[in-house]
Amino acid sequence: MDVPTIGEADARYLERVAEDCKLMLGPGIEVRSLDFATNAEKVLRISYRLGDVEGTSEGRGQTIVAAHSDLRQHLALDRVRIGVSALYRWRL
């Protein structure tokens, strides 16, 4: 997978993607990184954590916007998953 050279508009869009992901994941979840790569399609990969529970989500698409849309769908489920995992670990 290649790390593409991106223009100013795409760089700004990726900043917005990072902000959007933080909002979707919710308070208390630390976004550790947002990576963009390309092969046959565009790939956005985000790493995050809540307490000692870490997670990674990935979105893919023909464009950065399509990859962002796919990533948002995964994050909706991951928000629930990471919250339950953190709660379970906290209770132990």
C-alpha positions as CSV (number, residue, x, y, z in Angstrom):
1,M,0.0,0.0,0.0
2,D,1.4,3.4,-1.0
3,V,1.2,6.6,1.1
4,P,0.2,9.1,-1.6
5,T,1.3,12.7,-1.9
6,I,-1.8,14.8,-1.4
7,G,-2.7,18.3,-2.2
8,E,-3.8,21.1,0.1
9,A,-7.5,20.5,-0.4
10,D,-7.1,16.8,0.5
11,A,-5.0,17.6,3.5
12,R,-7.7,20.0,4.8
13,Y,-10.3,17.4,4.2
14,L,-8.3,14.8,6.2
15,E,-8.2,17.3,9.0
16,R,-12.0,17.5,8.9
17,V,-12.1,13.7,8.8
18,A,-10.1,13.5,12.0
19,E,-12.4,16.0,13.7
20,D,-15.4,14.1,12.5
21,C,-14.0,10.8,13.8
22,K,-13.4,12.4,17.3
23,L,-17.0,13.6,17.4
24,M,-18.3,10.2,16.3
25,L,-16.2,8.2,18.8
26,G,-17.3,10.6,21.6
27,P,-15.8,12.1,24.7
28,G,-13.0,10.3,26.5
29,I,-11.8,8.4,23.4
30,E,-8.3,9.5,22.3
31,V,-7.7,9.5,18.6
32,R,-4.1,8.3,18.2
33,S,-3.6,8.5,14.5
34,L,-5.4,8.9,11.1
35,D,-3.5,7.3,8.2
36,F,-4.3,7.7,4.5
37,A,-3.0,5.2,1.9
38,T,-3.9,4.0,-1.5
39,N,-3.7,0.8,-3.5
40,A,-6.5,-0.1,-5.9
41,E,-8.7,2.1,-3.6
42,K,-8.3,4.9,-1.0
43,V,-7.9,3.7,2.6
44,L,-8.4,5.7,5.8
45,R,-7.3,4.0,9.0
46,I,-7.8,5.4,12.4
47,S,-6.4,4.2,15.7
48,Y,-8.0,5.2,19.0
49,R,-8.2,4.2,22.7
50,L,-10.5,4.5,25.7
51,G,-8.5,3.9,28.9
52,D,-6.5,0.8,28.2
53,V,-8.8,-0.5,25.4
54,E,-7.4,0.2,21.9
55,G,-9.1,0.0,18.6
56,T,-8.5,0.5,14.9
57,S,-11.1,1.1,12.2
58,E,-10.6,1.3,8.4
59,G,-12.7,2.7,5.6
60,R,-12.2,2.0,1.9
61,G,-13.5,3.6,-1.2
62,Q,-12.7,4.9,-4.7
63,T,-12.3,8.4,-3.4
64,I,-11.3,9.9,0.0
65,V,-14.9,10.9,0.5
66,A,-16.1,7.3,-0.1
67,A,-13.5,6.0,2.3
68,H,-14.6,8.5,4.9
69,S,-18.2,7.4,4.5
70,D,-17.2,3.7,4.9
71,L,-15.1,4.6,8.0
72,R,-18.0,6.4,9.6
73,Q,-20.1,3.3,9.3
74,H,-17.4,1.3,11.1
75,L,-17.0,3.9,13.8
76,A,-20.7,3.8,14.7
77,L,-20.3,0.2,15.7
78,D,-16.8,0.6,17.1
79,R,-18.1,3.3,19.5
80,V,-20.4,0.8,21.1
81,R,-17.8,-2.0,21.1
82,I,-15.0,0.0,22.7
83,G,-17.4,1.5,25.3
84,V,-18.6,-2.0,26.3
85,S,-15.0,-3.3,26.4
86,A,-13.9,-0.4,28.6
87,L,-16.9,-0.8,30.9
88,Y,-16.2,-4.6,31.2
89,R,-12.6,-4.0,32.0
90,W,-13.5,-1.3,34.5
91,R,-15.9,-3.6,36.3
92,L,-13.2,-6.4,36.8
